[in-house]
């Protein structure tokens, strides 16, 4: 800030009356004038602001009044300069500017691309720790998740990252990577590869959400994304025949059944009257996608989702406990006439609850390997 300046103001001589003055009188400090009218010794003339200096009759002016020193103030306001006596010098020096206030401490932003967060918190950058209008907190997803398979590693052991229900890749396939992330590629066919998970993963639950991240390779109808149940074989475990009790999801029915993605529940085989069927309007897409089936026993509904959006809903009065899930398969059917799946699994999750639409959308936003889920 620039300092204030003042112009030199000439002193004013009184008109014969020694007490004459306009707006003020002269004060002296350190001495008074003598009879000969000499200036006081070392006296200092202080002129009031806006005032006019008076002189003794017949005398000379006292020593020129010294300018009042401008005050120093916070914020730098200039002091009022004094007005000099006869021959005096103009107003005082303006006050020095006050020091500017120091800025507040900068807040460290560990989530520069998330306007709602400056730190990862519980759910990480990009995901709220409490529900919003568009995304759910990850805490509900994490607490409901009971099994997760991310297919990381090598060989044929499929590790459960949440529980202890580890699985095995069967039929000659093994774990690999796609884009630096774990995956298992299944070749399909009549006796192809699949993933065998432990028994009773579904029948032990009241409601569930089964979520898969897959890249389907197309091909013949009636492949399986998952199939939990048993067959009519005398020794149903590990032996397909005709399906008996099951909950499955196929990426595509045959043309006679509209060629669409379908989820099916039955506790008494494949007759139409015995099955609860839920269909999408199209076959599964052939790119990396999220597909999820929500079994809501309390709400008596089945809901099918693709990439975070509902693609179908069906009334449901069955129970998961009625399924004899001695076969818990990814990519394989309880029916021996159905082909194994052609495609790649990137992630598979089992929840012990019927996820809400907002939670499904949040899981989709997190992708196949969200940071907020257990590894």
C-alpha positions as CSV (number, residue, x, y, z in Angstrom):
1,X,0.0,0.0,0.0
2,X,1.4,3.4,-0.9
3,X,2.1,5.9,1.9
4,X,0.0,9.1,2.2
5,X,1.7,12.4,1.1
6,X,0.9,15.9,1.9
7,X,1.6,19.2,0.1
8,X,3.5,22.0,1.8
9,X,1.1,24.5,3.4
10,X,2.4,28.1,4.0
11,X,2.0,29.5,7.5
12,X,-0.7,32.3,8.1
13,X,0.2,35.5,9.9
14,X,-2.4,37.0,12.2
15,X,-3.8,40.5,11.5
16,X,-2.5,42.3,14.6
17,X,-4.3,40.5,17.3
18,X,-1.8,38.2,18.9
19,X,-4.6,35.8,19.8
20,X,-6.1,35.7,16.4
21,X,-6.4,32.4,14.7
22,X,-8.8,30.3,12.8
23,X,-9.8,27.0,14.2
24,X,-6.9,26.6,16.8
25,X,-4.0,28.1,18.8
26,X,-0.3,27.4,18.9
27,X,1.0,25.3,21.7
28,X,4.7,25.1,22.6
29,X,6.5,22.3,24.2
30,X,9.7,22.9,26.1
31,X,9.6,26.8,26.5
32,X,7.6,30.0,25.9
33,X,8.5,33.1,23.9
34,X,10.6,36.0,25.6
35,X,9.7,39.7,25.8
36,X,11.6,40.4,22.6
37,X,9.4,38.0,20.9
38,X,12.1,35.5,20.1
39,X,11.3,32.0,19.4
40,X,11.1,29.7,22.4
41,X,14.2,27.7,23.0
42,X,13.8,24.3,21.4
43,X,10.1,24.9,21.4
44,X,8.0,22.8,19.2
45,X,4.9,24.2,17.6
46,X,1.9,21.9,17.4
47,X,-0.8,23.1,15.1
48,X,-4.2,21.6,15.4
49,X,-5.5,19.9,12.4
50,X,-7.2,22.4,10.2
51,X,-6.2,25.2,12.6
52,X,-4.3,28.5,11.9
53,X,-1.2,29.5,13.9
54,X,-1.3,32.8,15.9
55,X,1.9,34.9,16.4
56,X,2.8,37.1,19.4
57,X,2.3,40.9,18.7
58,X,5.3,42.3,16.9
59,X,7.2,39.2,17.4
60,X,8.8,36.8,15.0
61,X,7.3,33.5,14.5
62,X,8.3,30.7,16.8
63,X,10.4,28.0,15.4
64,X,8.5,26.3,12.7
65,X,6.1,23.7,14.1
66,X,7.2,20.2,13.5
67,X,4.8,18.0,11.7
68,X,2.9,15.6,13.7
69,X,4.2,12.1,13.2
70,X,1.6,9.9,11.5
71,X,0.4,7.0,13.6
72,X,1.1,3.5,12.7
73,X,-2.0,1.4,12.6
74,X,-3.0,-2.2,11.7
75,X,-4.1,-2.2,8.1
76,X,-1.7,0.6,7.3
77,X,-4.0,3.8,7.7
78,X,-1.9,6.9,7.5
79,X,-1.7,9.3,10.5
80,X,-2.9,12.9,10.1
81,X,-0.1,15.2,9.4
82,X,0.3,18.3,11.5
83,X,0.1,21.7,9.9
84,X,3.3,23.7,10.3
85,X,3.8,27.2,11.6
86,X,5.1,30.1,9.5
87,X,7.7,28.6,7.3
88,X,6.8,25.2,8.6
89,X,6.9,22.1,6.6
90,X,3.8,20.3,5.6
91,X,2.1,17.3,7.2
92,X,3.7,14.3,8.7
93,X,4.8,11.1,7.1
94,X,2.0,8.6,6.4
95,X,1.8,5.6,8.6
96,X,3.4,2.3,7.5
97,X,1.2,-0.3,6.1
98,X,0.0,-3.0,8.5
99,X,1.2,-6.6,7.9
100,X,-1.3,-8.7,5.9
101,X,-3.0,-11.6,7.7
102,X,-1.4,-14.9,7.2
103,X,-3.4,-17.5,5.2
104,X,-5.0,-20.5,6.7
105,X,-3.3,-23.9,6.6
106,X,-3.9,-25.7,3.3
107,X,-6.1,-28.9,3.6
108,X,-4.4,-32.0,2.1
109,X,-6.7,-33.5,-0.6
110,X,-6.1,-37.2,-1.0
111,X,-9.1,-37.5,-3.3
112,X,-8.5,-34.7,-5.9
113,X,-11.1,-36.2,-8.3
114,X,-13.8,-36.6,-5.7
115,X,-15.4,-33.2,-4.8
116,X,-17.2,-34.7,-1.8
117,X,-14.1,-36.1,-0.1
118,X,-10.5,-35.0,0.8
119,X,-9.6,-38.4,2.3
120,X,-10.5,-42.0,1.3
121,X,-12.5,-42.8,4.5
122,X,-14.1,-46.2,4.8
123,X,-15.1,-46.7,1.2
124,X,-12.3,-45.0,-0.7
125,X,-12.3,-42.0,-3.1
126,X,-15.3,-41.8,-5.4
127,X,-17.6,-43.7,-3.0
128,X,-19.6,-42.3,-0.1
129,X,-19.3,-43.5,3.5
130,X,-23.0,-42.8,3.9
131,X,-25.8,-43.3,1.4
132,X,-26.5,-40.6,-1.2
133,X,-29.2,-40.2,-3.8
134,X,-27.0,-42.0,-6.4
135,X,-24.7,-44.3,-4.5
136,X,-24.9,-46.5,-1.4
137,X,-22.3,-46.7,1.3
138,X,-20.0,-49.6,0.8
139,X,-20.5,-50.7,4.4
140,X,-23.8,-52.5,3.5
141,X,-22.1,-54.4,0.7
142,X,-19.1,-55.4,2.8
143,X,-21.3,-56.6,5.8
144,X,-23.5,-58.7,3.5
145,X,-20.7,-60.3,1.5
146,X,-20.0,-63.8,2.6
147,X,-18.0,-65.2,-0.3
148,X,-15.8,-63.6,-3.0
149,X,-13.8,-65.2,-5.7
150,X,-11.5,-62.8,-7.6
151,X,-9.5,-65.6,-9.4
152,X,-6.2,-64.2,-8.4
153,X,-3.2,-66.6,-8.3
154,X,-2.0,-69.5,-10.3
155,X,-2.9,-73.1,-10.7
156,X,-6.4,-74.4,-10.0
157,X,-7.2,-73.3,-6.4
158,X,-9.9,-70.6,-6.3
159,X,-9.5,-68.6,-3.1
160,X,-12.5,-67.3,-1.1
161,X,-11.3,-63.8,-0.1
162,X,-14.0,-63.4,2.6
163,X,-14.8,-66.9,3.9
164,X,-13.1,-70.3,3.7
165,X,-15.2,-71.8,0.9
166,X,-12.4,-72.2,-1.5
167,X,-13.1,-73.7,-4.9
168,X,-11.3,-75.6,-7.7
169,X,-11.0,-75.0,-11.5
170,X,-11.9,-78.3,-13.2
171,X,-11.6,-79.6,-16.8
172,X,-8.1,-78.5,-17.6
173,X,-8.4,-74.8,-17.2
174,X,-6.4,-72.7,-14.7
175,X,-6.2,-69.3,-13.2
176,X,-4.7,-66.6,-15.4
177,X,-4.8,-62.8,-15.8
178,X,-6.7,-60.3,-18.0
179,X,-5.5,-56.7,-17.9
180,X,-3.3,-57.5,-14.9
181,X,-6.2,-58.8,-12.9
182,X,-7.1,-62.4,-11.9
183,X,-9.4,-64.4,-14.2
184,X,-10.3,-67.8,-15.3
185,X,-11.1,-68.5,-19.0
186,X,-13.5,-71.4,-19.8
187,X,-13.4,-73.0,-23.2
188,X,-17.0,-74.3,-23.3
189,X,-18.1,-77.4,-25.1
190,X,-19.7,-80.7,-24.0
191,X,-17.1,-81.6,-21.5
192,X,-15.3,-78.3,-20.9
193,X,-13.9,-76.6,-17.9
194,X,-15.8,-75.1,-15.0
195,X,-15.4,-73.9,-11.4
196,X,-16.5,-76.2,-8.6
197,X,-17.4,-74.5,-5.4
198,X,-18.2,-76.1,-2.0
199,X,-21.6,-77.5,-1.3
200,X,-24.5,-75.7,0.5
201,X,-23.4,-72.1,-0.3
202,X,-26.9,-71.1,-1.3
203,X,-29.3,-73.3,0.7
204,X,-27.9,-72.0,3.9
205,X,-29.2,-68.5,3.1
206,X,-32.7,-67.0,3.4
207,X,-32.1,-64.3,0.8
208,X,-29.1,-63.8,-1.4
209,X,-27.5,-61.8,-4.2
210,X,-25.3,-63.7,-6.7
211,X,-23.1,-61.3,-8.6
212,X,-20.8,-62.3,-11.5
213,X,-18.4,-60.2,-13.6
214,X,-17.9,-62.1,-16.8
215,X,-17.0,-61.7,-20.5
216,X,-19.3,-64.1,-22.3
217,X,-17.9,-65.6,-25.5
218,X,-21.2,-66.4,-27.1
219,X,-22.0,-69.8,-28.7
220,X,-24.6,-72.4,-28.0
221,X,-27.7,-71.7,-25.8
222,X,-28.3,-73.0,-22.3
223,X,-24.7,-72.4,-21.1
224,X,-24.5,-71.6,-17.4
225,X,-23.1,-68.6,-15.6
226,X,-23.9,-70.4,-12.4
227,X,-26.0,-73.4,-11.3
228,X,-26.6,-74.4,-7.7
229,X,-28.5,-77.7,-7.1
230,X,-28.5,-81.4,-7.9
231,X,-29.5,-83.8,-10.6
232,X,-31.6,-86.9,-11.0
233,X,-28.5,-89.1,-11.0
234,X,-28.4,-91.7,-8.3
235,X,-25.3,-90.0,-7.0
236,X,-26.0,-86.4,-7.9
237,X,-22.9,-84.8,-6.5
238,X,-20.5,-84.1,-9.4
239,X,-22.8,-85.9,-11.8
240,X,-25.1,-84.0,-14.2
241,X,-28.1,-85.8,-15.6
242,X,-31.5,-84.0,-15.6
243,X,-31.9,-81.1,-13.2
244,X,-33.9,-81.8,-10.0
245,X,-33.5,-78.9,-7.7
246,X,-31.7,-75.8,-8.8
247,X,-31.2,-72.1,-9.1
248,X,-29.4,-71.2,-12.3
249,X,-28.6,-68.3,-14.7
250,X,-28.1,-68.9,-18.4
251,X,-26.7,-66.1,-20.7
252,X,-29.0,-67.3,-23.5
253,X,-31.9,-69.7,-24.1
254,X,-32.4,-71.2,-27.5
255,X,-34.3,-69.4,-30.3
256,X,-37.4,-71.3,-29.4
257,X,-37.3,-69.7,-26.0
258,X,-36.6,-66.2,-27.4
259,X,-32.8,-66.5,-27.0
260,X,-32.7,-64.3,-23.9
261,X,-30.9,-64.3,-20.6
262,X,-32.9,-66.3,-18.0
263,X,-32.8,-67.1,-14.3
264,X,-34.7,-70.3,-13.2
265,X,-35.6,-71.7,-9.8
266,X,-37.1,-75.2,-9.3
267,X,-37.4,-77.9,-6.7
268,X,-39.0,-80.5,-8.9
269,X,-37.3,-80.6,-12.3
270,X,-37.7,-78.8,-15.6
271,X,-41.4,-78.9,-16.3
272,X,-42.7,-75.4,-17.0
273,X,-45.2,-75.7,-14.2
274,X,-42.4,-76.5,-11.8
275,X,-40.1,-73.6,-12.6
276,X,-40.1,-70.0,-11.6
277,X,-38.6,-68.2,-14.6
278,X,-37.2,-64.6,-14.8
279,X,-36.2,-63.4,-18.3
280,X,-34.4,-60.3,-19.6
281,X,-35.4,-58.9,-23.0
282,X,-32.1,-59.9,-24.6
283,X,-29.2,-62.4,-24.4
284,X,-26.2,-61.6,-22.3
285,X,-23.8,-59.1,-23.8
286,X,-20.5,-60.3,-25.1
287,X,-18.3,-57.8,-23.3
288,X,-17.1,-57.5,-19.7
289,X,-20.3,-57.0,-17.8
290,X,-21.9,-57.2,-14.3
291,X,-24.8,-59.6,-14.0
292,X,-26.6,-60.1,-10.6
293,X,-29.6,-62.1,-9.5
294,X,-31.3,-61.0,-6.3
295,X,-33.4,-63.5,-4.4
296,X,-35.6,-61.6,-1.9
297,X,-37.5,-64.0,0.2
298,X,-38.9,-61.3,2.4
299,X,-40.1,-59.4,-0.6
300,X,-41.1,-62.5,-2.5
301,X,-39.3,-61.4,-5.7
302,X,-36.5,-62.3,-8.0
303,X,-34.8,-59.4,-9.7
304,X,-32.2,-59.6,-12.5
305,X,-29.6,-56.8,-13.1
306,X,-27.2,-56.1,-15.9
307,X,-24.6,-53.4,-15.4
308,X,-26.3,-51.9,-12.5
309,X,-29.8,-51.7,-14.1
310,X,-32.8,-54.0,-13.5
311,X,-33.7,-56.0,-16.6
312,X,-36.5,-58.1,-15.1
313,X,-38.5,-59.0,-12.0
314,X,-40.6,-62.0,-11.1
315,X,-42.8,-63.0,-8.1
316,X,-41.1,-65.7,-6.0
317,X,-42.6,-67.9,-3.3
318,X,-39.9,-70.6,-3.0
319,X,-37.1,-71.0,-0.5
320,X,-33.4,-71.4,-0.9
321,X,-33.4,-74.0,1.8
322,X,-35.4,-76.3,-0.6
323,X,-32.4,-76.5,-3.0
324,X,-30.2,-79.5,-2.5
325,X,-27.0,-77.7,-3.6
326,X,-24.5,-80.5,-3.6
327,X,-23.3,-79.0,-6.9
328,X,-22.2,-75.4,-6.8
329,X,-20.9,-74.7,-10.2
330,X,-19.8,-71.7,-12.3
331,X,-20.0,-72.5,-16.0
332,X,-21.6,-75.9,-15.7
333,X,-25.3,-77.2,-15.7
334,X,-27.1,-79.8,-13.7
335,X,-28.4,-81.0,-17.1
336,X,-25.8,-83.1,-19.0
337,X,-27.1,-82.0,-22.4
338,X,-26.2,-78.4,-21.8
339,X,-22.8,-77.1,-22.8
340,X,-20.3,-75.6,-20.4
341,X,-19.8,-71.9,-20.6
342,X,-17.6,-70.2,-23.1
343,X,-16.1,-67.1,-21.6
344,X,-14.1,-65.6,-18.8
345,X,-14.9,-65.1,-15.1
346,X,-13.4,-62.0,-13.6
347,X,-15.1,-62.0,-10.2
348,X,-18.0,-63.9,-8.4
349,X,-19.7,-62.8,-5.2
350,X,-22.3,-64.3,-2.9
351,X,-24.1,-62.0,-0.5
352,X,-26.3,-63.1,2.4
353,X,-28.9,-60.4,1.7
354,X,-31.1,-59.1,-1.1
355,X,-29.1,-56.0,-2.2
356,X,-31.0,-52.9,-3.0
357,X,-31.0,-51.2,-6.4
358,X,-28.7,-48.5,-5.0
359,X,-26.3,-51.1,-3.7
360,X,-26.3,-53.0,-7.0
361,X,-25.5,-49.7,-8.8
362,X,-22.7,-49.0,-6.3
363,X,-21.2,-52.4,-6.9
364,X,-21.3,-51.8,-10.6
365,X,-19.7,-48.4,-10.2
366,X,-16.9,-50.1,-8.2
367,X,-16.1,-52.5,-11.1
368,X,-14.8,-56.1,-11.1
369,X,-12.2,-55.4,-8.5
370,X,-13.4,-52.5,-6.2
371,X,-10.9,-51.3,-3.6
372,X,-13.6,-51.3,-0.8
373,X,-14.1,-55.1,-0.9
374,X,-11.9,-57.6,0.9
375,X,-8.9,-59.2,-0.9
